Amino acid sequence: MNMHMNLFTASSLVFLINLPFGYWRANETKFSSGWFLSVHLPVPFVIAVRLLSGLGWQFATFPAMVGAFFLGQLAGGGVLRLRRNRSAVRLSSCLVWDVVGTVRDSLGRFLRP
């Protein structure tokens, strides 16, 4: 049971790590250098999660980890498409920057007299 808990935790981390990279990828032209970087830069983080979680390289863990990787990328791209539909503001390729800017703008509107 312990391996399954580690696999669930590691897969969740891989999913979360890939959200901003999927957001970035969705804003890039397909097969551009930014697109390739957004797909390949999270790989060292995924390897680190694998090693730190103690999963090692067991073949049985690959479907969950690869699935979490692609679902994170897909969900990050979905967030960008959702934001584009609801936002009149030009969005960047960085999820964190866009969220901080949105919160700052919302607080500014809320705090204005």
CORJOGI-V164003 format. One record per helix or strand of 3 or more residues. SS is the DSSP state (A for helix, B for strand). FROM is the first residue (numbers start at 1). TO is the last residue. Records with the same first field share a line. If there is no record, write none. Layout:
SS: FROM-TO, FROM-TO
This chain:
A: 2-26, 33-40, 42-53, 59-86, 95-111
